[in-house]
Amino acid sequence: MPEPARSQELPPRLLADPEMIDACRDRDFTRVFRLVKTRAGVYPSMIARRCDLTPSRVGEVIAGRRRLLHMDVVERIADGLRIPGHMLGLARRSWETPAALTTVEREPPVAPVREQKTSTALPGADVDDILALASRTDLSPSTLQALRASIEDYWRRDDQHGGEALRPAVVGQLRYVTGFLKENRSAVIQQELYGVAAELARLTGWTYFDARQYSQARTYFAEALRLAKAIDDRQFMANVLACMSLQATYQDKPGDALALVRAAQDQARTADDTTPRVLSMLSMREAFAHATLGSRAATHTAIHEAHRQFEQIRSADPDPAWVTYFDEPKLIVDTGIAHGRIGEAAIAEPLIADALSREDSSNRRGRAFHAFWLARTRLHLGRVDEACHTATEALERASAVSSERVAGHLREFYGQLSPYRREPAVMAFEARLRETLPTQVSGSSRP
């Protein structure tokens, strides 16, 4: 699609309007399109032309009968209406970068040197898409197996290094797979493709969630949910809803967290092949939601159910690959975190310490995250020196992983140390924190 002329840009006063900012942040394109029409005089037919949408689709959006969630569409709207990427939770758009300023060289002339080409020899993204379309052939089972293997590898690397560097590759593969979905294939292959696309969308959502970019995360989680629903994969729908529930606890929406995890449990219970491990994981997410609400009795009940389901796990269970991470150490550490959230630090501390000692050393982010929770419970028990020592260990692990979620927790922990700032252990932790994570933020923590 050709880039719009500069004269077609939206008025700066509209882009700075709080109503427009809120609408863009929520990706409420009903409001966005109405504001563009009334404040900038860009009528629906012109919106459709600029954004490569049909006029009827734009009309449905303005009437509130359709929502636009797909990332490709969001990007087309940003580029077509010249809405800066950050307003819609996107990366900076190419047209936002001003042309480099040229300078007149006033140095004495020197002998000419051979010009070095700086442009890349790689084709553009649109050419890649054309070539992929031209060379696309029938998918084989081995291709699908390779795609699933790559997803497992992405998750391993995410645990070890964080998802920031992985995200472009994962998004690229998601687009590659969704391209296949547009073609006519056998029902078996099509179902497999939808499953792979759903897993890639959830993984992308997770990387945004771990970066605390919640609007983007929710968009991809919603896409994963849509893809799983298309093939009636209720277990995976439960998995995505559980992710959205966990995110809601981070956004201080405990009521939403509880509603989402209960919807996840409903989906899982109606699936024929749901395993005890899946139900155990979901019960633990329910415990987190109750703990965030401060409901002690309900938290205890959900913890008990999580352990009851876990005891029913058998080696022959057909567990989906995405739930195998939920092993005994994970059950124990999550139990400790849930107790810690409702103020039962004395119960939580030995559980988290035991699980941390048994966790796989390759899971760097998980170990950093759980070390933070151990430090937090020890601080609540009044063991300041020990808490700071544990937090420093968490900081060392976090420094090797790109995870704003873990980094944020550690800054929040520093905020909880304010009554003890003159203690030597606290001062040592502060020095290391300033060195590793310069920005200091105080606040509450989430499981």
N, C-alpha and C positions, 0 to 999 in steps of 0.2 A: 504494500500500500504506500503511495507516495506520501512524503512528509507534508503536513499542512504548512501553508505559508505563515510567516511571522504575523501577518495581519489577522490571521484566524485564531490567534491565541485568546484565551479567556482573559477578561479584564483583571488586573491585579487585585482590585478591590473585592472581586468575587472570590478569588483564591484565598484571600485573607479573611473572608467572612467566617465567623465561628460556626454558622449553620452549615456552610459548605465544608469546612474542616471536619466537623462531626460526621456529616454524611459520607465523606470520603473515607474517614477512619473506619466507619462501620460497613463500608462498601454497600451502602444503601443507594443503589443506582436509581431507584424511584425518585428519591429526593435530589440526587445529583442531576439527573436529566431535567427535572422540573426547574431547578435553580438555573441551570444552563439556558433553558428556554426563556424563563422570565427575566433573568438578570443580564444575560448576554445576547439575547435575541437569536440563539442558535436553535432552530426549530427541529422537530423530530426527524424530518426527512434529511436534514443536513447532518444531524447526529448519526443517523444510520449510515450515510455516505462516508463520513469521516472515520467511523469506527468499524466499517466493514460488517454492518449488521443489516438485517432486513427492516424496512419501515414498520412492518407489523410487529416484529419482535420489540422494537423500541417502544411502540405504542403500548404493548402489553406490560412492559417494565414501568412506563409512566403511570399506567392505570393500576399498578400494584399487583398484577396477575402473574408476573414472572420475576424470578430472581436470577441474577447473573453471578455465577460462582466460579466458572472455569477460568483458570489462570490465563489461558491464551486470550480470552475475551477481556479480562481485566486489563491486560497489557495493551490490547488494541484500543480500549477506551482511554487509557492514560496517554497513549501516543496520538490518538485521533483528536482528543480534546485538549491536548497539551496540559494535562494535569501532572504536576511533578510526582515522580515515583514515590517519594516518602509519604505523600498524602494518602496513597492507596496501599501502603505497606510493601511497595516494590523497591527494587534497587534503583539507583539513579539512572534515568533514561539517557540514551546517547545524545539526544537533542538538548539536554539540559547543560551539557558541557560546552562552554563558549569556545569559539575558534581561537586557536593559539595566536597571540599577538606577534606580529613580525617586527623585527628591529633592523635598523640600518647599520651595517657593519662599517665602522670608521677606522679599523685597524689598517695598517699598510697592507697592500695586496701581497699574497704569498703564492708560491707555485701551486697551480691547480692540482688537486688530488682527485683520484677516481671516486665518484659519488658512490656511497654505500646505500643500498636499498634497505629501508627499514620496514617496508610493508611485508606482511606475512604471506607465505605461499599457500596458506590453507584456504579452502573455499569458504564463502560465507554460509551462515546458518540456512538461508533460503536455498542455496545450491545443494547443501547437504540433504535437505528435505526432498528436493527434486531427484537427486541421485538415489536416495533411499527408496523413493516411490518407483523409480525405473527398474531397480534391481530386486525389488521385493519378490520373493517366491513363497511357495507353501511352507508353512512352519512345520518343523519335525518335532517329535517328542524330545530329541536331544537338545534342540534350541530352547524349548521351554525349561528343560532341566538346567541348562546353563543359566537361564535368567533367574531361576530360583536359587541356584548356587551363588550367583552374584549378590542376591539380597542377603543371604546368610553371611557372606563376606562383608558386606556393608555394615551389618549389625555388629560383627566382631570388631571392625575398625572403629565404629562409633563408640563402643565400650572402651576401647584403648586410647583413642585420640580425640573423641568428640566429633560432632557432625558437621562443623563449619566447613571444613575442606571437602567433605564428601558431598555436600548438598548439590553442587553443580552437576556432578556425575549422576546422582540419583534422579534429579529433575530431568536431565537429558534422557536417561533411560525410561523414565515415566512417559515422556513425550514420544519416544520411540515405540513403546508398547501401545499407547493409546492410538497411534497411527495405524497399527495393525487392526485395532478394533473397528475401524471404519470399513474394513473389507469383509466380504462374505467368506466365511470359513465353516468348517464342520462344527456342530454343536459342542463336541468334546473340546476341540481346540479353542473355540470361542470362550467357553467357560474357564479354561485354564488361563487364557489371556486376561480375562476380567479379574481373576484371582491374583495374578501377578501384578496387574495395574493397581489393585486395591492395596497390596502390600507395599508397593513403591510409594503410593500416595500417603499411606500412614507413616512410612519411614521419613518422608519429606516433612510431614507435619511434626514428627517427633524432633527432627533437627531444629525446626523453628521454635518449638516449645522449649527445647533445651537452651536455646539462645534467648529465651524470654521474649520472643516476637510472637505474641499470642494471637494477633489477628491473622497473620499468615498461617500459623499452625492450625487454627480453627478452619480456615479455608480448605487446607489439604486434608484434615481429618474428615470434613464434610464430604469431600470428593471420594475419599476412601470408603466412607459409609455408603455413598451412592453406588459405587462400583460393586461393593459386596452385596448390596441389596439386589442389584440386577441379576445376580446368580443365586440369590437366596442363601448366601453363606452366613447363617445366623451366628455361628461361633465367632466369625471374624467381625461381624457387626458388633457383637458384644465386646470384642477386643478394642475396637475403635471407640465405642462409647465409654469404655473404661479409661482410655487415654484422655478423652474429653472431660471426664469426671475429675481426673487428677489435675488437669489444667485449671478447672474451675476452682479447686482448692487454692491454687496459686493466685487466682484473681479475686480472692475474698468473696466467692460466690458459693458458700457451702450448701445452700438450698439447691442450686443448679447441680452441684457435685453429687448430691444424694439422688436427685431425679435421674441424672444420667446413668449412674451406676445401677440403679434399680431397673432402668430400661435395658441396660446391658444384661442383667440377670434374667429378665423376662425373655430376651432373645436367646440366651444360652439354654434356658430350660425347655424351650420349644424345639430346639435342634435335637435330632435323633442321636448324634454322635458326640455330644458334649461330655467331656471327661471330668473326673473329680479335680484334676489339677486346675482346669479352667475355672470351675466353680469356687475352688479355694482362693485363687487369685482375685476373683470378683468380690468374694466376701471380705477380703483384706482391703480392697478399694472402698467397700462400703464402710469398713471400720474407720478408714481415713476421713470419709465424709462426716460420719457421726462425731469423730473426734474434733474436727474443725468446727462443728456446731456446738461442741462442748457437752454432748450427750454421753455421759459416762456409762450408764447401763446399756444403752444401745451399742456403744463401742465394744463393750465386753461381750455382748451377744454375737456381734459380727466376728470378733476374733475367735470365739469358741467355734462358730460355724466354719471359719476358714481352716482351723485345725482339724475339725471333724472330717471335712471333705479331704484334706490332705492325707489323713490316715487311710482313706479308701483307695489311694493311688496304687496301681499295679503296673509292673514293668510292661505288660502287654497292652496297656491302654493306648489307643490311637491319638496320642497328644499331637495337636498341630505344632509345627516348628516354632511358632511365635510365642508359645507359652513355656517352652522347656527351660527358659531362664529362671522360672519360678521353682527353685529347688528348696531343700530344707534350710540352708543358711538364709536364703531370701525370705522365706516364711518367718524365720525367727527374727531377723533384723526388722522386718516390717511390723511384726508384733511389738517389738520394743519401741519403734517409732510411734505407733498408735498409742501405746501406754504413755509415752513421753508427751504426746500432744494433749493428753487430758491431765497432766500434772503428776503422773505416777512415775517419777524419775527413779525411785528406788527399785521398781520392778523393771523399768526400761533398761537401766545401765548394764546389768549383767547379760541381758539378752543381746543387746547390740554388740557388746564386747566379744561375746562368744561367737556370734555370726561373723564378725569382722575377722576374727582369727582363722576362720575356715573358708573365707571367700577366695575365689580364684584370683591370683595376683595379677592376671592379665586384664582384669576389669578395673582399670585405673579410675575411671569416673565413679563407678559404684563404690569403690573403696574410699575415695575422697569424700563422697556424699555421706557415707555411713560413718566415717571418722568425724565429720562435722556433727552428726547427730549424737555421737558418743560424747564429744566435747560439750555439747549443749546440755545433755543430761547430767554430766559431771559438774557443770557450773551450777545447775539447779540444786545439786546436792551440796553446794558450798565448797567443792574441791577445786579452788580456783587455779592453783599451780598445775594440777593434773589436767584440768580442762584446757588450759593454754598449751600445754605440751601436746595434747591430742589434736588440738586445732592446728598447731604448727605442722604436725604430720599430715593432716588433711590438706593444708596449704601446699606442702611439698608435692603431694599427689596431684592436686588441682593445677599446679603450674605446668604439668606435662599434658594437660587435657584442655581442649578448647570448649569450655562449658560455662556460659554466663550464669546458668542456674546455680552451679556449685559455687562459682565466684561470688555471686550475690549472697548466698547463704553465709559465706565466710565474712563478708563485709557486715552482714546483719549480726553475726556473732560478736564482732568487735563492738557494735553498738550496745550489746547486752553487757559488755564489760565496763561500762562507764562508772559504776560505783567503785571499781578496783583499779582505776587508771594508774595509780602510783605504785602498784605492786610490781616488783621486778619481772615476774613472769608475764604480766600483761604488757609491760613496756617492751619486752623482748618480742612478744607476738606482734605488737603494733609495728615495730621496726621491720619485721619480716613481711608483714602485710603490706606496708607502704612500698616495700621493695618489689613485691610480686604483683599486687593488685592495688595500684595507687588510689583509686576512687574509694571513698569510705561512705557506706550507706547503712543507716541503722533501720531496724524494723523487725517484723515478726517473720517466723519461718514456716514453711509448709512441708508436709511429708513427701 
